[in-house]
Amino acid sequence: MLGAFAPRRAWQATNVRRFLAFCLPTVILIPVLSSSEGPAGWLIPFIGPWRVGADIGVTGEPEVDDFARLTATSRLRVHPWFDEHNEVVLSGTWQRAWIDTGHTFANGQPLPDRLQATTANVLYRHVADDGVIFGVDAAVTSSDRDPFSSGVGTSVSAAAFVRLPRGRNAWILSLVYLESSPVLGGVPLPGVLYQWNPRRELQVLVGVPLMFVRWQASAQTSITAFATMFGTARIDGNFTPLPEQSWWQVTATIAYESESYGWPTELAEDEEVIFSAARATIGTRAKWPRLGEVELFGGWQAARRVIIGTSLFDRETELVVDPGPILGLKATFRF
């Protein structure tokens, strides 16, 4: 048993400032290629120098209305080759969800007691002296009830991108294909974004497929807000209560997000199990600039839905779950 969540069914300051000015506005696009490094890795305006990075996370949804879920995620990134202007990044991601419920869908379809997705990703980038950045990003995901339990359940994601600087600002052009996505899955989507940096404290990203604002309200407080065409909207706040203890932060988040898993042994080829919810959480974070960070958070979820279908808009096979608490732990390490 895993307690309340268990299924009953068995570098340097200059580079940091450059990262904040150019890259942070794109962190919110990670869900676009959730199985890959995503635009947060595309637009960093320098190469390296890290060699290995690792992320781990655990999120628990205690039992409410005969429904509980535990989700574990881990990611490993390696930097096998780079020079002054080019780099290759390899990464692998593993995510597993344990579901504990006696509910079934209206058509009698039960939920699986576990689902898993495993992804391999490769990213190539070129960073020019004049600030132009271009590259390609590709990933392959195997998703099913058990790892590699069938010859189906494999999906691909791919993207090409370029950043064209215009003084302090930039145009960002991309072409993204996500075979599996709760919104616009299987549709090649061109992206056109304008990155506007009116001052150091404010960054704005406007266009398709998202809108984003990051505001450094004070030395101790920052706020980010964004919405995408891929079924995600989020507001994050970070506060440093003690300026002399900058390693410690208090966090707050309001978000509507979704995640999907294949279940090819039981569902049609284009169908997935999709979990979605609106969440409000508060947390505490400890940061060590050269090593990583750890965050604990907790809060409340509403508008919880589990869907079997091709998108968030499918309502024929839907399970509505009562509101309930959420708890989580996230950690990032760099070597």
PyMOL commands that set and color helices and strands:
alter all, ss='L'
color gray80, all
select helices_A, chain A and resi 3-5+13-22+24-33+39-42
alter helices_A, ss='H'
color red, helices_A
select strands_A, chain A and resi 52-64+67-82+86-101+114-127+133-144+154-166+169-178+189-199+202-208+210-215+221-228+233-239+248-262+272-288+292-309+318-321+324-334
alter strands_A, ss='S'
color yellow, strands_A
deselect
rebuild
show_as cartoon
